[in-house]
Amino acid sequence: MSTETSAGMRLLFFIVKKLTVLVLLIMVIMIAFFIAYDMANVYVFLDDGMTQRANVILNNEDPTLLNRFFTLKYLNSDPMLNSNPFRDYLIQDYDYELKVTKLWVWPWQSSTVVEVIEYIKEDSWKFSITDDFRSRLIAAQMPEDLEEGEEFQLRIPKPQWQNGRKEIHFRKIDGQWKIDGIVFIESLKPEDMK
């Protein structure tokens, strides 16, 4: 009877050991799946949201287009959206770049921070200016002692994007990730942004 009990205990121990390994393996696979799922969602919302934000700011479009990607709290406090810094420019083209330098999300998190480098190449701007801006530039730059027939060269400043390293704060709202804040960390030289 003791050999049967001993054999039964070894069999039970073997089955429990294999079931434990199987359960742990399933848990690791599930956690990996949820991590990958959340990271992919955050990445897509980051890329699409930040690109759409740049389009809205640069082309003076309606900011309600951003409701899908950003929290209302952030949209109401975004200084670039509220100050309309490109209102004097008619921008036809630019080369916008967003590079993710740090991204991690645990499945149980409801918020995360992503580090990015965001920039628009200085030599990529294709733009014109509004008539009102042209008039103001002429008034500010026209020399008082300009003689008749003498040429005047108007200096038009290029648009300037806030190029540099940024932290993008995400929050999960009703199961969907949204950008809840953008924090500027530092400016970078063009050679550092490649």
Secondary structure, 3 states (H helix, E strand, C coil): CHHHHHHHHHHHHHHHHHHHHHHHHHHHHHHHHHHHHHHHHHHHHHHHHHHHHHHHHHCCCCHHHHCCCECHHHHHHCHHHHHCCCCCEEEEECCEEEEEEECCCCCCCCEEEEEEEEEECHHHCEEEECHHHHHHHHHHHCCCCCCCCCCCCCCCCCCCCCCEEEEEEEEEECCEEEEEEEEEEECCCHHHHC
